[in-house]
Amino acid sequence: MARSSDEKRRERLVNSALKAGWAKFGASELDDATHEYISGVACSIMADARDPDSGEKELLDQLGPLLQEQDLKEKQVMSLCKAISMCVFTLKPKNGHDVPSQAKPKVSKGETILCRCNDLILMYLGSTELLLQDTTFELLKGHRYGIVGSNGTGKTTLMERIADGAISELAKTSLKFVHIRHETLNEQSDPSMSAQDYANGVVHDVAAMDAALDEVGFSTELRHKALRELSGGWRVRLLLATAVAQCADVLLLDEPTNHLDMEAVQWLVNYLTVELKDATSLVVSHDAPFLDKICSDIIHFDECKLKYYAGNFSRFQQQAMLHEQEEIQAVLRVRVDEEQQLEARSVAASGANGESFRIQLPVPGKSRALPPPRKPFLKSRMHPSGTHWQKPLF
């Protein structure tokens, strides 16, 4: 008997939630027979459930013991059952009509689809909160994608899961994903190590590594410098060189302009758009001027979906009808101090009228809110009861 569209949708969502849960918990992969049985039981339960709460309860009662036998902890079982129920009920058809799917990237004639992952589900580690559900992740070869969305929507989490190979559909491909972020040099290396030693430790093909370092402008002197002595700009160049030497198919850049001066940002823009113009990259950034200069596409994290827009960030603003500053900040989530830095960087990087950009800070004056430094704030006295007490002197 042919299955209905609702049954197929329910099975797809349950399977996606199970895969996402197993990847999140780092549990041993299920064999096909066990996965099929667990999925079948879950689908049957969800078909009869009246609402998310009753569905979750039935999953815990009927499926919970079996899940615990697969070496999942009690909290993990609860998290997984809730995720399955929420996912299925959130996307149930309303009034007999299918819920419209999210925007998908448009593929022009002659373009190559590098990878595609359908029905993607993403959750925080140790949480039942769904970041993405029943959405499509797709990359076209040679495109540079800017990822935007308010804080907490899962932008960095998606990058980390891709880099760690936790998304099975992507891990099964032969693609090489390289995650580039400033913290890597601090977390995975000795700060006294030279740049050359770090690079050779990441890429064992010395010739390829040397060629990549030459490409990003590393001199002999810089190669012998300790990692802690490198500026933010040279750290990014070093990480990019290791990615190029590894023949990365996709660059995952997480806030690459952080800690960079204006000259370094301009170099990065040129490198990504000219030297690596045929490479595919995913960029998480709060820097709107930077996204304007490098992006061919924008991926927006919105309501647990990935929505695709052709063009740079300014073009995305027009298409998404983001006109107010508050709306733009909600997408980029830029704090006031960061926004001022980005404005200064944008003016300098544009080189308008050939004028230089200088920030001048006022000389701080004397504070009148506090007493002279030699006068004590508090003085200890003896209370009649025999205990010490302190009385303010002003």
C-alpha angles and dihedrals in degrees: 000000000000116000120237123243089253091056092048091048092048092050092048093051094046092050092048092050092049092050092047091049094049091049091048095050095042091228123160111278115261120242115245096256094051093045091050092050094048091046092049093051092047092049092051092050093048092048090061098037117113099204140353094272095052090043092053092047093051091047091052093047099044104024101028098083092049092049091051089054087062089066095261117145121238093255090050091051091051091048093050095047091050092048092052093049095045092047096050096043096043090058101038112131115263123221090353093300127114117251107249114251124241124268113282129204116267115235115211122210112279095020121125123229104223096190140344129195116186127199092016117187122190128186136175115256110263093008137100091215113120114221097177129012134180092348135136125244112195135163128194119211114261096014124127111215124199113205115211136172138118120292114281097030093110106259097136092035090058091050092050093048091050092048092047093051091241094135101080097202090058095038090058091060124084091238120129113222117190120191114213119194134142094241092063093080092051097044102042105034147046108260089220091059116108120247090244093052091048092050093048090049091056098040117033094191096094095189093051091046093050091049091051092049089051089051093057093044103256109164124206090256093053092048090060094048119107115253091244089058095056119100121234091261095053091046090057090048090052092051091047090050091054089050092050091047089053089055091238114201092198128026115210107201116188113196092327095176095059111116091010125128120223095265091052091049091052091050090051092050091052094045095051096043100038112020094035098028092131094049125098117235141177115206127191108195142150089203106104096185089052092050089049091056100046111026128100091175140017124218111201121203100216129159093340091308136107108231119191128215126181115230137029129309095279090053089049090054090056095046094045090043094235103161106146121078090232091058092050092048090049089059096042096029094213118175119223096256091048091049092055091051091050092050091051092047092048094052092048094045092051091055091210112195088352091274122145121237121231132181116212120194124201120247107254115243130216117287115240095186095081132057121248111295095248094055112092120236095212135024126199117230134176115256116217088248090063097254126116120251132178127228123195113241095212 
